[in-house]
């Protein structure tokens, strides 16, 4: 099974984004994801990791729920 972590900047107000990604991933892959964790962070972070590997980083890519879902699909 797969472990997913979504680390988001709480002071930046990224909780809504993290929840949107969480919902999309659980809707698509719920039966294949063993654990999905929201992790609070700061300094503008928004990263999605699958089994410890970063598959999305806000500083390198534009936020897009569908794009993040596609990136996770390759690892699930």
N, C-alpha and C positions, 0 to 999 in steps of 0.2 A: 504494500500500500504506500501511498504517497503522503508526504507532509508538506504543507504550504504555509508560509509566513508572509503576512503583509505588514510591513513596517511603515508607519505613516507619522508625519509631523503633526503632533497634537496642537501646538501653539499656532500652526499655520492654518488650522481648520480643515485638515485633510481627512477627517473621520468619515465624512459623507462619501468621499472617493473610495476609501478603504472598504466601507460597507457595500458600495455598489459593486466593487470587484469581488468581494466575498460572496455576495448574492449570485452574481453571474457564474462564479466558479462552482458553487454548491449546486446551482441549477443544472449546469452542464455535466459536472463530474462527481456529484455528491457520493455516489456509490463507490467511486475509485479513490476518493481522498480519505485518508485515515484521520488526518488532523488538519484543521485550518485555523491559524492563530492570527489575531490582530495584535501587533506589538507597537506600543507608543514610542515615539522618538521625537527628535527636534531638529533644528538646523535645516529645515526644508526637505527632509528625507521622505521619499516614497519609493519603496522597493518591494518587489515580489520575489520570493525565493521558493524554489521547489527542491526539497531534499537538500537544502543548504546552498544550492546554486542560484545565483541571481539571474532571473529571466526577464525582469523589467526594472529599470532605474530611471526615475524622473529626470535626472540630470542628463541622460543620454537619449531619451526617447520622449515623444509627446504622449501625454496621458490619453489613453483610448481603451475603454473596457474591452471592446472586441479584440483589439490587438493583444492585450494582456492575456485574454482567454486563449487566443491562438498560440501564444508563447508557452502557456502552461500545458496546452494540449500535447505539445511535442514531448512532454516529460511524464505525462500521466498514462 
